[in-house]
Amino acid sequence: MKQQIERLSPHQNGKVFAVLMAVGSLVFFVPFFVITFASAPEAARLPFWLFLVLPVFYLVIGYAMVAISCWLYNRLFPIIGGIEYTSRTDASA
């Protein structure tokens, strides 16, 4: 059975993606932080506050971009249709 997604919730999808972006960014920022502070000379080190701000920046930008994308999808759905997928129900269950 073909179905279309009629509406995407901007706030809910934005929240979920923002948290995933912030947590996912830690995979890169924590090792980078450790390597930088362990090996770089004092004058070449990035400021400590930058390592605190970047995951928050990822969170904010991730939320905004997904919320805008969902809003745009919701506005264009009546014109171009939605994301279409095929599903099937299991008759034995």
C-alpha positions in Angstrom: 0.0 0.0 0.0 1.5 3.3 -1.0 1.3 6.1 1.5 2.5 9.7 1.7 3.8 11.7 4.6 1.4 14.7 4.7 3.1 16.7 7.5 6.4 16.8 9.4 6.4 18.4 12.8 9.1 21.2 12.7 9.6 21.5 16.4 9.7 17.8 17.3 11.9 16.8 14.4 14.1 19.8 15.1 14.6 18.8 18.7 15.5 15.3 18.0 18.0 16.2 15.2 19.5 19.0 17.3 20.3 16.7 20.2 21.7 14.1 17.8 23.9 16.7 16.2 25.2 18.0 19.5 25.9 14.5 20.9 27.4 13.4 17.6 29.7 16.5 17.5 31.3 15.3 20.7 32.7 12.3 18.9 34.9 14.8 17.0 35.4 17.6 19.5 36.5 15.6 22.5 39.4 13.9 20.8 40.3 17.1 19.0 40.2 18.9 22.4 42.5 16.4 24.0 45.0 16.3 21.1 45.1 20.1 20.9 45.7 20.7 24.6 48.2 17.9 24.8 50.4 18.7 21.8 49.9 22.3 20.8 52.1 25.0 22.2 50.4 27.5 24.4 50.3 30.3 21.8 48.8 27.9 19.1 46.0 26.5 21.2 42.4 27.3 20.5 40.5 29.0 23.3 38.8 26.6 25.8 35.5 28.3 25.4 35.4 27.3 21.8 35.2 23.6 22.7 32.1 24.4 24.9 30.4 26.6 22.3 30.8 24.5 19.2 28.4 21.6 20.4 25.8 24.3 21.3 26.3 25.9 17.9 25.7 22.5 16.3 22.5 22.1 18.4 21.1 25.5 17.5 22.0 25.3 13.8 20.7 21.7 13.6 17.4 22.6 15.1 17.0 25.7 12.8 17.8 23.8 9.6 15.5 20.9 10.3 12.7 23.1 11.5 13.0 25.3 8.3 13.1 22.1 6.1 10.0 20.7 7.8 8.2 24.0 7.4 9.1 24.1 3.7 8.1 20.5 3.2 4.7 21.3 4.8 4.2 24.3 2.6 5.2 22.4 -0.6 3.2 19.2 0.1 -0.1 20.5 -1.5 1.8 21.5 -4.6 4.2 18.7 -5.2 3.0 15.9 -3.0 4.8 14.2 -0.1 7.4 11.6 0.4 5.9 8.4 -0.8 6.7 4.9 0.6 5.2 1.5 0.4 4.1 -0.4 3.4 2.5 -3.8 3.9 0.7 -5.4 6.8 1.5 -8.9 7.9 -1.7 -10.9 7.6 -0.4 -13.7 9.9 0.0 -11.4 13.0 
